């Protein structure tokens, strides 16, 4: 890896790019890491990415077939 190959964002922080960089196309792999206490909650508006047809109800643990466990203590 080289400097700039990996970037970490927090959902509570607004982020973007300068206008002159918009013409550059990049491929990206997006990974979202959650704690073992994460639960599903219904909210207004679209999600990113959109998760449709998941069948989860508010308060339930996230589905492991959609959100696999990569490390368990």
BELURPE-V752493 format. One record per pair of residues at least 24 apart in sequence whose ideal C-beta (glycine too) atoms are under 10 Angstrom apart, sorted by sequence separation. I is the first residue (numbers start at 1). GAP is how many residues later the second one is. D is the distance in Angstrom with one decimal. If there is no record, write none. Layout:
i->(I;I)
gap->(GAP;GAP)
d->(D;D)
This chain:
i->(37;38;6;8;36;36;40;34;38;34;36;33;32;34;36;36;11;33;36;33;31)
gap->(24;24;25;25;25;26;27;28;29;33;33;34;35;35;35;36;37;37;37;38;39)
d->(9.0;5.7;9.9;9.5;8.6;10.0;9.5;6.9;7.9;6.9;8.1;10.0;8.2;9.8;9.4;7.9;9.6;7.9;8.0;9.1;9.2)
